[in-house]
Amino acid sequence: MFVKKKKYNILEKAIEQLNKTLQEGNISELAMLLGNKKEMLKRNLIAGIFRGIGIGIGVTVITAILIILLQRIVALNIPIIGEYITDIVDIVQKSR
């Protein structure tokens, strides 16, 4: 009788520890999300939209910074580099 009670206590503690670990890892929310296809589609759609917007903004900012740097290098009148950069800046400005 005592051995069974001890085993039950050990098993109960293990189950409580497992339950605590699953709750900390938000496994229950993930299981609900995977079961609800509409919710999963909505989250992925929103995440994709924001990723696309972020990439667009990031590329725009980096391109603007590069153009500004190239224009400043051209202003220094370095003979060989300046000609190439002038051509690049002209091509970029024409494509706007």
MOPAC internal coordinates of N, CA, C and O (Angstrom, degrees):
PM7 1SCF
backbone

  N    0.0000 0     0.00 0     0.00 0    0    0    0
  C    1.4503 1     0.00 0     0.00 0    1    0    0
  C    1.5332 1   110.70 1     0.00 0    2    1    0
  O    1.2310 1   120.99 1   135.66 1    3    2    1
  N    1.3408 1   115.70 1   -44.34 1    3    2    1
  C    1.4585 1   120.42 1  -178.60 1    5    3    2
  C    1.5281 1   111.20 1   -65.54 1    6    5    3
  O    1.2310 1   119.75 1   143.17 1    7    6    5
  N    1.3319 1   118.09 1   -36.83 1    7    6    5
  C    1.4621 1   122.64 1  -179.42 1    9    7    6
  C    1.5293 1   109.95 1   -65.83 1   10    9    7
  O    1.2310 1   120.46 1   138.09 1   11   10    9
  N    1.3573 1   116.73 1   -41.91 1   11   10    9
  C    1.4633 1   120.28 1   179.07 1   13   11   10
  C    1.5234 1   111.13 1   -63.18 1   14   13   11
  O    1.2310 1   120.81 1   137.80 1   15   14   13
  N    1.3339 1   116.06 1   -42.20 1   15   14   13
  C    1.4596 1   120.21 1  -179.33 1   17   15   14
  C    1.5278 1   110.39 1   -64.81 1   18   17   15
  O    1.2310 1   120.67 1   141.06 1   19   18   17
  N    1.3202 1   116.32 1   -38.94 1   19   18   17
  C    1.4483 1   120.83 1   179.21 1   21   19   18
  C    1.5335 1   110.34 1   -65.73 1   22   21   19
  O    1.2310 1   120.56 1   138.32 1   23   22   21
  N    1.3368 1   116.54 1   -41.68 1   23   22   21
  C    1.4590 1   120.73 1   178.52 1   25   23   22
  C    1.5276 1   110.66 1   -64.64 1   26   25   23
  O    1.2310 1   120.92 1   140.25 1   27   26   25
  N    1.3370 1   115.84 1   -39.75 1   27   26   25
  C    1.4617 1   119.30 1   178.01 1   29   27   26
  C    1.5269 1   111.30 1   -63.59 1   30   29   27
  O    1.2310 1   120.37 1   140.24 1   31   30   29
  N    1.3189 1   116.90 1   -39.76 1   31   30   29
  C    1.4672 1   120.46 1   178.39 1   33   31   30
  C    1.5296 1   111.01 1   -64.34 1   34   33   31
  O    1.2310 1   120.77 1   137.05 1   35   34   33
  N    1.3295 1   116.13 1   -42.95 1   35   34   33
  C    1.4676 1   119.94 1   178.28 1   37   35   34
  C    1.5248 1   110.03 1   -63.66 1   38   37   35
  O    1.2310 1   120.62 1   135.80 1   39   38   37
  N    1.3357 1   116.42 1   -44.20 1   39   38   37
  C    1.4556 1   120.69 1   179.11 1   41   39   38
  C    1.5281 1   111.07 1   -64.11 1   42   41   39
  O    1.2310 1   119.96 1   139.83 1   43   42   41
  N    1.3013 1   117.67 1   -40.17 1   43   42   41
  C    1.4669 1   121.92 1   178.97 1   45   43   42
  C    1.5293 1   110.86 1   -64.21 1   46   45   43
  O    1.2310 1   120.19 1   138.40 1   47   46   45
  N    1.3185 1   117.25 1   -41.60 1   47   46   45
  C    1.4631 1   120.37 1   177.70 1   49   47   46
  C    1.5250 1   111.11 1   -65.38 1   50   49   47
  O    1.2310 1   120.25 1   140.00 1   51   50   49
  N    1.3244 1   117.12 1   -40.00 1   51   50   49
  C    1.4643 1   120.82 1   178.95 1   53   51   50
  C    1.5279 1   110.88 1   -64.48 1   54   53   51
  O    1.2310 1   120.50 1   139.30 1   55   54   53
  N    1.3199 1   116.66 1   -40.70 1   55   54   53
  C    1.4695 1   120.59 1   178.45 1   57   55   54
  C    1.5123 1   110.63 1   -66.39 1   58   57   55
  O    1.2310 1   119.94 1   139.23 1   59   58   57
  N    1.3117 1   117.72 1   -40.77 1   59   58   57
  C    1.4643 1   120.81 1   177.65 1   61   59   58
  C    1.5272 1   110.79 1   -63.54 1   62   61   59
  O    1.2310 1   120.14 1   138.74 1   63   62   61
  N    1.3282 1   117.33 1   -41.26 1   63   62   61
  C    1.4592 1   121.35 1   178.49 1   65   63   62
  C    1.5290 1   110.66 1   -64.68 1   66   65   63
  O    1.2310 1   120.54 1   137.88 1   67   66   65
  N    1.3313 1   116.58 1   -42.12 1   67   66   65
  C    1.4587 1   120.70 1   177.91 1   69   67   66
  C    1.5236 1   110.84 1   -63.57 1   70   69   67
  O    1.2310 1   120.37 1   136.76 1   71   70   69
  N    1.3167 1   116.89 1   -43.24 1   71   70   69
  C    1.4631 1   121.79 1   178.52 1   73   71   70
  C    1.5288 1   110.40 1   -61.37 1   74   73   71
  O    1.2310 1   120.23 1   136.94 1   75   74   73
  N    1.3219 1   117.17 1   -43.06 1   75   74   73
  C    1.4643 1   121.09 1   179.18 1   77   75   74
  C    1.5281 1   110.74 1   -63.69 1   78   77   75
  O    1.2310 1   120.25 1   137.43 1   79   78   77
  N    1.3142 1   117.12 1   -42.57 1   79   78   77
  C    1.4638 1   121.52 1   179.14 1   81   79   78
  C    1.5236 1   111.29 1   -63.78 1   82   81   79
  O    1.2310 1   120.54 1   137.45 1   83   82   81
  N    1.3226 1   116.58 1   -42.55 1   83   82   81
  C    1.4631 1   120.05 1   179.30 1   85   83   82
  C    1.5207 1   111.38 1   -65.84 1   86   85   83
  O    1.2310 1   120.07 1   142.28 1   87   86   85
  N    1.3181 1   117.47 1   -37.72 1   87   86   85
  C    1.4582 1   120.21 1   179.08 1   89   87   86
  C    1.5233 1   110.92 1   -68.28 1   90   89   87
  O    1.2310 1   120.16 1   141.83 1   91   90   89
  N    1.3187 1   117.30 1   -38.17 1   91   90   89
  C    1.4630 1   120.41 1   178.73 1   93   91   90
  C    1.5246 1   111.24 1   -66.74 1   94   93   91
  O    1.2310 1   119.97 1   146.79 1   95   94   93
  N    1.3058 1   117.67 1   -33.21 1   95   94   93
  C    1.4521 1   121.50 1  -178.98 1   97   95   94
  C    1.5174 1   113.44 1   -87.17 1   98   97   95
  O    1.2310 1   119.96 1  -175.67 1   99   98   97
  N    1.3113 1   117.69 1     4.33 1   99   98   97
  C    1.4727 1   123.29 1  -179.36 1  101   99   98
  C    1.5272 1   111.89 1    54.04 1  102  101   99
  O    1.2310 1   120.67 1  -143.41 1  103  102  101
  N    1.3180 1   116.32 1    36.59 1  103  102  101
  C    1.4563 1   120.94 1  -179.82 1  105  103  102
  C    1.5247 1   110.59 1   -67.09 1  106  105  103
  O    1.2310 1   120.23 1   145.34 1  107  106  105
  N    1.3143 1   117.17 1   -34.66 1  107  106  105
  C    1.4622 1   119.61 1  -179.37 1  109  107  106
  C    1.5297 1   110.70 1   -65.26 1  110  109  107
  O    1.2310 1   120.17 1   139.97 1  111  110  109
  N    1.3438 1   117.27 1   -40.03 1  111  110  109
  C    1.4642 1   120.26 1   177.52 1  113  111  110
  C    1.5246 1   110.77 1   -65.65 1  114  113  111
  O    1.2310 1   120.43 1   140.68 1  115  114  113
  N    1.3175 1   116.77 1   -39.32 1  115  114  113
  C    1.4553 1   120.81 1   178.84 1  117  115  114
  C    1.5271 1   110.60 1   -64.62 1  118  117  115
  O    1.2310 1   120.26 1   138.57 1  119  118  117
  N    1.3133 1   117.11 1   -41.43 1  119  118  117
  C    1.4642 1   120.51 1   178.45 1  121  119  118
  C    1.5215 1   110.82 1   -64.05 1  122  121  119
  O    1.2310 1   120.15 1   139.55 1  123  122  121
  N    1.3309 1   117.32 1   -40.45 1  123  122  121
  C    1.4586 1   120.24 1   177.82 1  125  123  122
  C    1.5219 1   110.34 1   -65.88 1  126  125  123
  O    1.2310 1   120.23 1   140.69 1  127  126  125
  N    1.3241 1   117.16 1   -39.31 1  127  126  125
  C    1.4569 1   121.77 1  -179.93 1  129  127  126
  C    1.5235 1   110.62 1   -64.11 1  130  129  127
  O    1.2310 1   120.38 1   136.46 1  131  130  129
  N    1.3167 1   116.88 1   -43.54 1  131  130  129
  C    1.4588 1   120.13 1  -179.39 1  133  131  130
  C    1.5239 1   111.21 1   -67.83 1  134  133  131
  O    1.2310 1   120.27 1   151.60 1  135  134  133
  N    1.3128 1   117.09 1   -28.40 1  135  134  133
  C    1.4531 1   120.58 1   177.99 1  137  135  134
  C    1.5148 1   112.40 1   -77.47 1  138  137  135
  O    1.2310 1   119.57 1   154.88 1  139  138  137
  N    1.3272 1   118.43 1   -25.12 1  139  138  137
  C    1.4548 1   122.88 1  -177.21 1  141  139  138
  C    1.5288 1   108.91 1  -104.08 1  142  141  139
  O    1.2310 1   120.67 1   -80.53 1  143  142  141
  N    1.3226 1   116.33 1    99.47 1  143  142  141
  C    1.4678 1   120.50 1  -175.12 1  145  143  142
  C    1.5213 1   112.16 1   -68.29 1  146  145  143
  O    1.2310 1   119.54 1   146.80 1  147  146  145
  N    1.3163 1   118.48 1   -33.20 1  147  146  145
  C    1.4629 1   120.59 1   179.12 1  149  147  146
  C    1.5190 1   111.10 1   -65.51 1  150  149  147
  O    1.2310 1   120.67 1   137.90 1  151  150  149
  N    1.3233 1   116.33 1   -42.10 1  151  150  149
  C    1.4676 1   120.35 1   179.01 1  153  151  150
  C    1.5211 1   110.64 1   -65.41 1  154  153  151
  O    1.2310 1   120.39 1   138.74 1  155  154  153
  N    1.3196 1   116.86 1   -41.26 1  155  154  153
  C    1.4619 1   120.56 1   179.89 1  157  155  154
  C    1.5319 1   109.85 1   -65.29 1  158  157  155
  O    1.2310 1   119.82 1   137.93 1  159  158  157
  N    1.3272 1   117.94 1   -42.07 1  159  158  157
  C    1.4560 1   121.49 1   178.45 1  161  159  158
  C    1.5275 1   110.74 1   -63.09 1  162  161  159
  O    1.2310 1   120.41 1   137.93 1  163  162  161
  N    1.3291 1   116.83 1   -42.07 1  163  162  161
  C    1.4626 1   121.08 1  -179.92 1  165  163  162
  C    1.5263 1   111.00 1   -63.57 1  166  165  163
  O    1.2310 1   120.12 1   134.38 1  167  166  165
  N    1.3161 1   117.38 1   -45.62 1  167  166  165
  C    1.4683 1   120.27 1  -179.59 1  169  167  166
  C    1.5218 1   111.84 1   -64.47 1  170  169  167
  O    1.2310 1   120.62 1   136.74 1  171  170  169
  N    1.3306 1   116.42 1   -43.26 1  171  170  169
  C    1.4639 1   119.20 1  -179.84 1  173  171  170
  C    1.5227 1   111.74 1   -66.89 1  174  173  171
  O    1.2310 1   120.13 1   143.30 1  175  174  173
  N    1.3314 1   117.36 1   -36.70 1  175  174  173
  C    1.4599 1   120.80 1   178.28 1  177  175  174
  C    1.5230 1   110.71 1   -64.59 1  178  177  175
  O    1.2310 1   120.39 1   133.30 1  179  178  177
  N    1.3098 1   116.86 1   -46.70 1  179  178  177
  C    1.4697 1   121.10 1   179.66 1  181  179  178
  C    1.5337 1   110.18 1   -63.61 1  182  181  179
  O    1.2310 1   120.50 1   136.86 1  183  182  181
  N    1.3323 1   116.66 1   -43.14 1  183  182  181
  C    1.4664 1   119.96 1   179.59 1  185  183  182
  C    1.5270 1   110.73 1   -62.89 1  186  185  183
  O    1.2310 1   120.18 1   139.41 1  187  186  185
  N    1.3198 1   117.26 1   -40.59 1  187  186  185
  C    1.4602 1   120.80 1   179.11 1  189  187  186
  C    1.5166 1   112.70 1   -65.17 1  190  189  187
  O    1.2310 1   120.85 1   139.87 1  191  190  189
  N    1.3313 1   115.97 1   -40.13 1  191  190  189
  C    1.4666 1   120.07 1   178.31 1  193  191  190
  C    1.5207 1   110.36 1   -61.89 1  194  193  191
  O    1.2310 1   120.45 1   132.67 1  195  194  193
  N    1.3266 1   116.75 1   -47.33 1  195  194  193
  C    1.4628 1   119.42 1  -178.41 1  197  195  194
  C    1.5231 1   112.22 1   -68.63 1  198  197  195
  O    1.2310 1   119.99 1   146.83 1  199  198  197
  N    1.3329 1   117.62 1   -33.17 1  199  198  197
  C    1.4701 1   118.90 1   175.42 1  201  199  198
  C    1.5184 1   110.35 1   -64.06 1  202  201  199
  O    1.2310 1   120.70 1   136.70 1  203  202  201
  N    1.3286 1   116.27 1   -43.30 1  203  202  201
  C    1.4601 1   120.39 1   179.39 1  205  203  202
  C    1.5147 1   112.13 1   -62.08 1  206  205  203
  O    1.2310 1   120.64 1   136.36 1  207  206  205
  N    1.3295 1   116.37 1   -43.64 1  207  206  205
  C    1.4673 1   120.62 1   178.03 1  209  207  206
  C    1.5236 1   110.21 1   -62.96 1  210  209  207
  O    1.2310 1   120.45 1   136.86 1  211  210  209
  N    1.3149 1   116.75 1   -43.14 1  211  210  209
  C    1.4703 1   120.65 1   179.68 1  213  211  210
  C    1.5100 1   112.71 1   -62.97 1  214  213  211
  O    1.2310 1   120.68 1   138.30 1  215  214  213
  N    1.3233 1   116.31 1   -41.70 1  215  214  213
  C    1.4635 1   119.46 1   178.60 1  217  215  214
  C    1.5247 1   110.25 1   -65.04 1  218  217  215
  O    1.2310 1   120.61 1   137.71 1  219  218  217
  N    1.3333 1   116.44 1   -42.29 1  219  218  217
  C    1.4705 1   119.98 1   179.02 1  221  219  218
  C    1.5103 1   112.44 1   -60.64 1  222  221  219
  O    1.2310 1   120.74 1   134.22 1  223  222  221
  N    1.3180 1   116.19 1   -45.78 1  223  222  221
  C    1.4663 1   120.29 1   179.56 1  225  223  222
  C    1.5263 1   110.64 1   -65.64 1  226  225  223
  O    1.2310 1   120.42 1   137.48 1  227  226  225
  N    1.3200 1   116.81 1   -42.52 1  227  226  225
  C    1.4624 1   120.77 1  -179.27 1  229  227  226
  C    1.5163 1   112.56 1   -62.21 1  230  229  227
  O    1.2310 1   120.41 1   134.69 1  231  230  229
  N    1.3258 1   116.82 1   -45.31 1  231  230  229
  C    1.4629 1   120.49 1   179.27 1  233  231  230
  C    1.5222 1   110.64 1   -63.97 1  234  233  231
  O    1.2310 1   120.56 1   139.84 1  235  234  233
  N    1.3214 1   116.53 1   -40.16 1  235  234  233
  C    1.4663 1   120.19 1   179.19 1  237  235  234
  C    1.5239 1   111.45 1   -62.33 1  238  237  235
  O    1.2310 1   120.49 1   134.75 1  239  238  237
  N    1.3158 1   116.66 1   -45.25 1  239  238  237
  C    1.4652 1   120.74 1  -178.89 1  241  239  238
  C    1.5290 1   110.59 1   -65.30 1  242  241  239
  O    1.2310 1   120.23 1   134.80 1  243  242  241
  N    1.3112 1   117.16 1   -45.20 1  243  242  241
  C    1.4685 1   119.94 1  -179.17 1  245  243  242
  C    1.5223 1   110.93 1   -64.44 1  246  245  243
  O    1.2310 1   120.10 1   138.29 1  247  246  245
  N    1.3334 1   117.41 1   -41.71 1  247  246  245
  C    1.4614 1   120.65 1   177.85 1  249  247  246
  C    1.5216 1   111.43 1   -62.32 1  250  249  247
  O    1.2310 1   120.25 1   137.36 1  251  250  249
  N    1.3217 1   117.12 1   -42.64 1  251  250  249
  C    1.4659 1   120.55 1   178.90 1  253  251  250
  C    1.5277 1   110.92 1   -62.21 1  254  253  251
  O    1.2310 1   120.52 1   137.76 1  255  254  253
  N    1.3184 1   116.61 1   -42.24 1  255  254  253
  C    1.4672 1   120.30 1   179.08 1  257  255  254
  C    1.5283 1   110.48 1   -63.45 1  258  257  255
  O    1.2310 1   120.47 1   137.20 1  259  258  257
  N    1.3269 1   116.71 1   -42.80 1  259  258  257
  C    1.4643 1   119.54 1   178.86 1  261  259  258
  C    1.5199 1   111.96 1   -63.41 1  262  261  259
  O    1.2310 1   120.43 1   138.62 1  263  262  261
  N    1.3261 1   116.78 1   -41.38 1  263  262  261
  C    1.4737 1   119.35 1   179.16 1  265  263  262
  C    1.5211 1   110.48 1   -63.93 1  266  265  263
  O    1.2310 1   120.04 1   138.15 1  267  266  265
  N    1.3153 1   117.52 1   -41.85 1  267  266  265
  C    1.4673 1   120.68 1   178.30 1  269  267  266
  C    1.5299 1   110.58 1   -61.79 1  270  269  267
  O    1.2310 1   120.35 1   135.79 1  271  270  269
  N    1.3347 1   116.93 1   -44.21 1  271  270  269
  C    1.4658 1   120.29 1   178.72 1  273  271  270
  C    1.5249 1   111.24 1   -63.16 1  274  273  271
  O    1.2310 1   120.43 1   137.96 1  275  274  273
  N    1.3231 1   116.78 1   -42.04 1  275  274  273
  C    1.4577 1   119.69 1   179.53 1  277  275  274
  C    1.5213 1   111.23 1   -64.88 1  278  277  275
  O    1.2310 1   119.89 1   140.32 1  279  278  277
  N    1.3219 1   117.82 1   -39.68 1  279  278  277
  C    1.4600 1   120.21 1   178.07 1  281  279  278
  C    1.5210 1   111.36 1   -63.75 1  282  281  279
  O    1.2310 1   120.54 1   143.20 1  283  282  281
  N    1.3173 1   116.57 1   -36.80 1  283  282  281
  C    1.4777 1   119.15 1   178.72 1  285  283  282
  C    1.5209 1   111.41 1   -70.08 1  286  285  283
  O    1.2310 1   120.56 1   145.44 1  287  286  285
  N    1.3345 1   116.53 1   -34.56 1  287  286  285
  C    1.4570 1   119.36 1   177.43 1  289  287  286
  C    1.5310 1   109.71 1   -66.86 1  290  289  287
  O    1.2310 1   120.93 1   140.74 1  291  290  289
  N    1.3383 1   115.82 1   -39.26 1  291  290  289
  C    1.4681 1   119.72 1   178.03 1  293  291  290
  C    1.5228 1   109.95 1   -62.96 1  294  293  291
  O    1.2310 1   120.41 1   142.88 1  295  294  293
  N    1.3303 1   116.82 1   -37.12 1  295  294  293
  C    1.4670 1   120.85 1  -179.18 1  297  295  294
  C    1.5250 1   111.73 1   -64.31 1  298  297  295
  O    1.2310 1   120.08 1   157.83 1  299  298  297
  N    1.3297 1   117.45 1   -22.17 1  299  298  297
  C    1.4650 1   121.11 1   179.35 1  301  299  298
  C    1.5342 1   111.87 1   -76.85 1  302  301  299
  O    1.2310 1   120.56 1   168.37 1  303  302  301
  N    1.3288 1   116.54 1   -11.63 1  303  302  301
  C    1.4668 1   122.65 1   179.09 1  305  303  302
  C    1.5287 1   113.67 1    57.24 1  306  305  303
  O    1.2310 1   120.61 1  -133.76 1  307  306  305
  N    1.2941 1   116.43 1    46.24 1  307  306  305
  C    1.4659 1   120.37 1   172.23 1  309  307  306
  C    1.5265 1   106.04 1   -77.04 1  310  309  307
  O    1.2310 1   119.62 1   -57.89 1  311  310  309
  N    1.3351 1   118.33 1   122.11 1  311  310  309
  C    1.4654 1   120.92 1  -168.00 1  313  311  310
  C    1.5306 1   115.83 1   -55.02 1  314  313  311
  O    1.2310 1   119.17 1   123.10 1  315  314  313
  N    1.2864 1   119.20 1   -56.90 1  315  314  313
  C    1.4683 1   121.40 1  -172.64 1  317  315  314
  C    1.5310 1   110.79 1   -76.59 1  318  317  315
  O    1.2310 1   120.53 1   130.61 1  319  318  317
  N    1.3096 1   116.59 1   -49.39 1  319  318  317
  C    1.4610 1   121.13 1  -177.40 1  321  319  318
  C    1.5217 1   110.57 1   -67.90 1  322  321  319
  O    1.2310 1   119.97 1   142.00 1  323  322  321
  N    1.3024 1   117.66 1   -38.00 1  323  322  321
  C    1.4577 1   122.05 1  -176.54 1  325  323  322
  C    1.5163 1   113.15 1   -59.06 1  326  325  323
  O    1.2310 1   119.95 1   141.09 1  327  326  325
  N    1.3374 1   117.70 1   -38.91 1  327  326  325
  C    1.4642 1   120.83 1  -179.43 1  329  327  326
  C    1.5241 1   111.50 1   -65.89 1  330  329  327
  O    1.2310 1   120.65 1   135.08 1  331  330  329
  N    1.3236 1   116.36 1   -44.92 1  331  330  329
  C    1.4595 1   119.93 1   179.31 1  333  331  330
  C    1.5223 1   111.50 1   -64.26 1  334  333  331
  O    1.2310 1   120.80 1   136.00 1  335  334  333
  N    1.3027 1   116.07 1   -44.00 1  335  334  333
  C    1.4604 1   120.22 1  -179.12 1  337  335  334
  C    1.5239 1   110.42 1   -66.90 1  338  337  335
  O    1.2310 1   119.93 1   142.79 1  339  338  337
  N    1.3092 1   117.75 1   -37.21 1  339  338  337
  C    1.4624 1   120.43 1   176.91 1  341  339  338
  C    1.5284 1   110.25 1   -60.53 1  342  341  339
  O    1.2310 1   120.63 1   137.36 1  343  342  341
  N    1.3141 1   116.40 1   -42.64 1  343  342  341
  C    1.4660 1   119.94 1   177.94 1  345  343  342
  C    1.5363 1   111.08 1   -63.15 1  346  345  343
  O    1.2310 1   120.42 1   136.48 1  347  346  345
  N    1.3152 1   116.79 1   -43.52 1  347  346  345
  C    1.4659 1   121.03 1   179.66 1  349  347  346
  C    1.5199 1   110.55 1   -62.54 1  350  349  347
  O    1.2310 1   119.95 1   133.47 1  351  350  349
  N    1.3255 1   117.71 1   -46.53 1  351  350  349
  C    1.4650 1   121.63 1  -179.39 1  353  351  350
  C    1.5190 1   110.48 1   -63.27 1  354  353  351
  O    1.2310 1   120.05 1   139.91 1  355  354  353
  N    1.3366 1   117.50 1   -40.09 1  355  354  353
  C    1.4692 1   120.66 1   178.06 1  357  355  354
  C    1.5262 1   111.00 1   -62.60 1  358  357  355
  O    1.2310 1   120.33 1   136.81 1  359  358  357
  N    1.3219 1   116.98 1   -43.19 1  359  358  357
  C    1.4707 1   120.94 1   179.46 1  361  359  358
  C    1.5263 1   110.56 1   -62.79 1  362  361  359
  O    1.2310 1   120.15 1   136.35 1  363  362  361
  N    1.3116 1   117.32 1   -43.65 1  363  362  361
  C    1.4573 1   121.11 1   179.72 1  365  363  362
  C    1.5142 1   111.36 1   -64.67 1  366  365  363
  O    1.2310 1   120.32 1   136.46 1  367  366  365
  N    1.3275 1   116.99 1   -43.54 1  367  366  365
  C    1.4651 1   119.94 1  -178.87 1  369  367  366
  C    1.5271 1   111.48 1   -68.40 1  370  369  367
  O    1.2310 1   119.62 1   146.08 1  371  370  369
  N    1.3220 1   118.33 1   -33.92 1  371  370  369
  C    1.4712 1   120.77 1   177.16 1  373  371  370
  C    1.5236 1   111.39 1   -68.36 1  374  373  371
  O    1.2310 1   120.63 1   147.86 1  375  374  373
  N    1.3367 1   116.41 1   -32.14 1  375  374  373
  C    1.4687 1   119.64 1  -178.15 1  377  375  374
  C    1.5311 1   112.58 1   -77.69 1  378  377  375
  O    1.2310 1   119.51 1   168.98 1  379  378  377
  N    1.2963 1   118.55 1   -11.02 1  379  378  377
  C    1.4686 1   121.22 1   177.84 1  381  379  378
  C    1.4634 1   108.01 1   -70.61 1  382  381  379
  O    1.2310 1   120.10 1   180.00 1  383  382  381

